[in-house]
Amino acid sequence: MRQPVHIAVFASGRGSNFQALHRALVAAGSPGTIALCVSNNPNPGAFDIARQHGIPTARLSPTMFPEAEPYESALVQLLTDHAIQIIVLAGYMRRLPLAVVRGWEGKILNVHPALLPDFGGQGMYGMNVHQAVIAARRTESGATVHLVDQEYDTGAIIAQERVPVLPDDTPETLAARVLQAEHHLLPQVVMEMVERELENGNRRGTE
C-alpha cells in the first residue's frame, strides 16, 4: 500500500469543489487524502462536508489576530501539525501569507473560474468574473488550475478546461457551466500532483 499524501483544502464558501475533489480521490483510489479543511469563515458549507467524512476542520482568519505575524505562524503550525504536503485553494477568498507560499512553494494549487491570464487578479472572483466575461462578449470561458505565488492569479498555469459562452447566458448560467469544468479539472490536476509527490518522495528515499 502506498504512503498517503496529505492534502489541505482551503474554502470560504459552500465547498462544491472540495466535495468534487474528495469524491474523485476516493473513487480513483488515489493515495491523496484530504487531511484538513481550512476556512477564514466561521461555518462555511465546506465544513459540513468535511465533518460528514470525518475530515478535521480549522478556522483561521487574519481578523482573529492583532497582527499578521501570529496569524502566519498559527497557519504554518496548523499545516505542519497535519503533515500537509499539498494545498488546494477551492473558492478561498483570502491571499495566503508569504510564509505559507514559500513553505509549500510549487505545492499550492488554485482553481479560477476563467481562462487565465484573462479575467484574473484582485477583485476577480465569483460572479464578478462571469459578468466581466459576458461584458467582454467572449465566446468561451472555462476553468484554470494554476500554481499559487505571491500575487493574485499570476502563478504558472497547469491546466485549463474550456466551455462555450452562449448568446443568452447570464452570469449565473455561465457560472454553473464553468463550475462543472472546475469539478472535472481540479481533481485531475490534484491527482497528478499527488503522483509526482510520491515519485519525488521515492527518489529522495533512495538517495
C-alpha positions in Angstrom: 0.0 0.0 0.0 1.4 3.4 -1.0 2.0 6.1 1.6 -0.8 8.7 1.7 -0.2 12.2 0.5 -1.8 14.7 2.9 -3.9 17.5 1.3 -5.3 20.6 2.9 -8.3 22.2 1.2 -8.9 25.9 1.8 -12.5 27.0 1.2 -14.5 30.1 2.1 -18.0 29.0 0.9 -20.2 26.1 0.2 -17.4 23.7 -0.8 -18.6 22.2 -4.0 -15.1 21.9 -5.4 -14.0 20.4 -2.1 -16.8 17.8 -2.4 -15.9 17.1 -6.0 -12.3 16.6 -5.1 -13.0 14.3 -2.2 -15.3 12.1 -4.3 -12.8 11.9 -7.1 -9.9 10.9 -4.8 -12.0 8.2 -3.2 -13.4 6.9 -6.4 -10.0 6.7 -8.0 -8.4 5.0 -5.0 -5.8 7.8 -5.0 -3.2 7.9 -2.3 -4.1 11.6 -2.0 -6.1 12.1 1.2 -7.8 15.3 2.4 -6.4 15.6 5.9 -7.6 19.1 6.7 -10.2 21.7 5.6 -9.4 25.3 6.5 -11.6 28.4 6.2 -11.5 32.0 7.1 -15.2 31.9 7.8 -16.8 30.5 11.0 -19.1 27.9 9.5 -18.8 27.5 5.7 -20.6 24.8 3.8 -17.3 23.2 3.3 -17.1 22.4 7.0 -20.4 20.5 6.8 -19.0 18.4 4.0 -15.7 17.8 5.9 -17.5 16.7 9.0 -19.6 14.2 7.1 -16.4 12.5 6.0 -14.5 12.8 9.3 -12.1 15.4 8.0 -10.7 17.8 10.6 -11.6 21.5 10.1 -10.0 24.7 11.3 -11.0 28.3 11.1 -8.2 30.8 10.8 -8.5 34.3 9.7 -6.3 37.4 10.0 -9.2 39.1 11.8 -8.7 36.7 14.7 -5.2 38.1 15.4 -3.9 41.5 16.4 -1.3 41.5 13.7 -0.1 39.4 10.7 2.8 37.5 12.2 1.0 35.4 14.8 -1.6 34.6 12.1 1.1 33.4 9.7 2.8 31.4 12.5 -0.5 29.7 13.5 -1.3 28.8 9.9 2.1 27.3 9.3 1.9 25.4 12.5 -1.5 24.0 11.7 -0.3 22.8 8.3 2.8 21.3 9.8 0.9 19.5 12.6 -1.3 17.8 9.9 1.8 16.9 7.8 0.3 18.7 4.8 2.1 18.2 1.6 -0.3 19.8 -1.0 -2.6 22.8 -0.5 -5.6 23.3 -2.7 -7.5 26.6 -2.8 -11.1 25.8 -3.7 -13.1 29.0 -3.5 -10.8 30.6 -0.9 -11.2 34.3 -0.6 -8.0 35.2 1.2 -4.5 35.6 0.0 -2.2 33.1 1.6 0.6 34.5 3.8 4.0 34.7 2.3 5.3 32.1 4.9 2.9 29.5 3.5 3.6 30.3 -0.1 7.3 29.9 0.5 7.0 26.9 2.7 4.9 25.0 0.2 6.3 26.5 -3.0 5.2 24.6 -6.0 2.7 22.6 -4.0 -0.2 25.0 -3.8 -3.0 24.9 -6.4 -5.8 27.3 -7.0 -8.9 26.8 -9.3 -10.1 30.0 -11.0 -13.4 30.4 -12.9 -12.0 31.8 -16.1 -9.3 31.3 -18.7 -6.3 33.0 -17.2 -4.4 35.2 -17.7 -7.6 37.0 -18.7 -10.2 37.9 -16.0 -7.8 37.3 -13.1 -6.4 39.5 -10.4 -7.7 41.2 -7.3 -11.5 41.5 -7.3 -11.9 38.9 -10.0 -13.8 36.2 -8.1 -17.3 34.7 -8.1 -19.9 36.4 -10.3 -17.6 39.4 -10.9 -15.6 37.1 -13.3 -18.6 35.8 -15.2 -20.1 39.3 -15.5 -16.8 40.5 -17.0 -16.6 37.7 -19.4 -20.1 38.3 -20.7 -19.5 42.1 -20.9 -16.4 41.5 -23.0 -18.5 39.4 -25.4 -16.2 36.4 -25.2 -17.4 33.3 -26.9 -15.7 30.9 -24.5 -14.7 30.8 -20.9 -13.6 28.0 -18.6 -11.7 26.9 -15.6 -8.0 27.3 -14.8 -5.9 25.4 -12.3 -2.6 27.2 -11.5 0.2 27.2 -9.0 -0.1 29.9 -6.3 2.6 32.6 -5.9 2.6 35.9 -4.0 0.2 37.7 -6.3 -3.4 37.1 -7.3 -3.9 34.6 -10.2 -0.4 35.0 -11.6 1.2 31.6 -10.9 2.1 29.1 -13.6 -0.9 27.7 -15.4 -1.1 23.9 -15.0 -4.3 23.1 -16.9 -7.4 24.7 -18.4 -10.8 23.4 -19.5 -12.9 25.5 -21.9 -16.7 25.9 -22.1 -18.8 27.9 -24.5 -20.4 31.3 -23.6 -23.9 31.1 -25.1 -25.7 34.2 -26.6 -28.4 34.1 -23.9 -26.0 33.4 -20.9 -26.4 35.3 -17.7 -23.6 35.3 -15.1 -25.5 32.6 -13.2 -25.9 30.2 -16.1 -22.3 30.7 -17.2 -21.1 30.2 -13.6 -22.9 26.9 -13.5 -21.3 25.7 -16.7 -17.8 26.8 -15.6 -18.3 25.1 -12.2 -18.8 21.8 -13.9 -15.5 22.3 -15.7 -13.9 23.1 -12.3 -15.3 19.9 -10.8 -13.8 17.9 -13.6 -10.4 19.7 -13.9 -9.3 20.2 -10.3 -9.3 16.6 -9.2 -7.3 15.6 -12.3 -4.6 18.1 -11.6 -4.5 17.3 -7.9 -4.1 13.6 -8.5 -1.3 14.3 -10.9 0.5 16.4 -8.3 -0.1 13.6 -5.7 1.6 11.1 -8.1 4.6 13.5 -8.6 4.8 13.9 -4.8 5.1 10.2 -4.4 7.7 9.8 -7.1 9.8 12.6 -5.6 9.5 11.0 -2.2 10.6 7.7 -3.5 13.6 9.2 -5.2 14.5 11.1 -2.0 14.2 7.8 -0.1 16.8 6.1 -2.4 19.3 8.9 -2.4 
